[in-house]
Amino acid sequence: MQNSAVTPLKGFHPPTLIDATSDDQTHALACLTAPDQTRFRAFGWGPWQAPRHPTIAAAIRHQMHRNPAEIAVEFGGHRLSYAALDAASNRLAGVLRAHDVKRGDAVCLFLHRSIDMVVAIVAALKLGAAYVPQHVGVAPTETLRHVADVTGAKVLLSLSELADQVPVAPHQTLIAIDTVIYDPMLDISGLDGANHQARHDDLAMILFTSGTTGVPNGVQVTHANLANILLTAPGDLGMRPGLRVGQILSISFDMAAWETLGALSNGATLVIRGKSIQETAEQVDVLIATPSILTALDHRRCRNVKVAAVAGEPCPRPLADTWASFCTFYNSCGPTETTIINTAEPHDPDKPVLSIGRPTPNNTVYILDENLRPLPIGHKGEMWAGGDCVTAGYLANPGLTAERYRPDPFRPGRMMFRTRDLGRWTTTGELEHFGRVDDLVKVRGFRVELDSVSGALEASPCCQQAVTLQYDLRNLVSFISPASACPKRAAQSVADRLPYYCTPSMVMPMDTLPRTPRGKLDKRLLLTLAQTHIAETGVELNL
């Protein structure tokens, strides 16, 4: 695989704001009434806001020079200042440069959470290279081999203790980060030249999907993509020098970049967790998580948190209300392909609905039908995301890129991405989220939104979190937590709010709902548990 494979696809452009009243757009909106055309623009367009720096590398460099004595990263009792991070990343960048890594290349990071991981990320960015993170011990060996091959990486970075778990091809070099970054004799000169500094449209990272539906696909994320969300509000979550940001998520998950790059590019201290997420959550000012992770925490011990943000899966209303009662709480949304999140808004427990907010700066969200026509305000449809959040397509997969990324009919010359999420606008211009298109199923011939069933279960006072799955063509099964939740009361909550065919045939309480390594609900495992439980207990479902 040639290294040119990591070059962003043609047709993707640097941040610009296109006139929202062009003739082309007026034609594209002709199916809407005049009032809805106005609201389509007002609701769907995020505000214009220039990122504080053009690239994430420039932002981190700025913090290193401006705040050298501030603590950049903390882990297991060890700390590294921004000055020390600068020096260590320079040494590693020098080693990478000696192995012919240059601007536009990809560097694989096959490791686990550590200070060395942060040094490796910064070193790659300093050379204008894209880093490719994978969690050794979680990702299968075949996945590591596939990632290294498809990115064309010449160098794999890991840790000494993990070296024997990393597959290395003959044309690749494995470097143990911890053996080189503390050597003061290494040459660190010449890293600031134009041949190394990243440009806004260069790739900053390549994130691979979990691969649950097949071979993992690499999403190409540019510096401009990241700067747009991490160096503007509200995506920066108020991160600044003096604040502590938790790093609790899997390093291969896009939300981990929100934690890591968000903290470093804004001068905050990144606090990397050990085995206990709870312990870390109690020590930080800013916490980013999936709802499933947040549900498992004792919020009464997290009152130092000033800002919390969730994304990645639907958020239970009780969870949002609880956290919003003592900190600024963001319920956000956005797939990896739209750069971490593309909607956000602080939640207020007094709001009539729990929304996923509004488009973030320089981004757009459209509610469209199956023919890509805009739907009237208030109608449910599929969310398409546009603007500066749209990433540069899938690595070495033009077919899938053409299927999911399309020219934006409302902003000619730009691209938009099919999120496969269902949503609708509220009358105040916020987005209600109704789950994935894949979660819109047919049960006994009726269309059912699985997330609506889970939401009705969570409306029961005894239920903190719920997930609903389609068992077969006639039955839904649900899991609720905590284990003390009453299945009958929870099921009655569904019956009181939704049509009869939405009531699950089985409701199983659990202490906590199982999570994937990325912190999301493990629906595949839950379906297996349902099948096993039904087979062992002889539970009668609707036949």
Secondary structure, 3 states (H helix, E strand, C coil): CCHHHHCCCCCCCCCCCCCCCCHHHHHHCCCCCHHHHHHHHHHHECCCCCCCCCCHHHHHHHHHHHCCCCEEEEECCEEEEHHHHHHHHHHHHHHHHHCCCCCCCEEEEEECCCHHHHHHHHHHHHCCCEEEEEEECCECHHHHHHHHHHHCCCEEEECHHHHHHCCCCCCCEEEEHHHCCCCCCCCCCCCCCCCCCCCCCCEEEEEECCCCCCCCCEEEEEHHHHHHHHCCCCCCCCCCCCCEEEECCCCCCHHHHHHHHHHHHCCCEEEECCCCHHHHHCCCCEEEECHHHHHCCCHHHCCCCCEEEECCCCCCHHHHHHHHCCCEEEECECCHHHCCCCEECECCCCCCCCCCCEECCCEEEEEECCCCCECCCCCCEEEEEEECCCCCCECCCHHHHHHHEEECCCCCCCEEEEEEEEEEECCCCCEEEEEEHHHEEEECCEEEEHHHHHHHHHCCCCCCEEEEEECCCCCEEEEEECCCCCHHHHHHHHHHHCCHHHCCCEEEECCCCCECCCCCECHHHHHHHHHHHHHHHCCCCCC
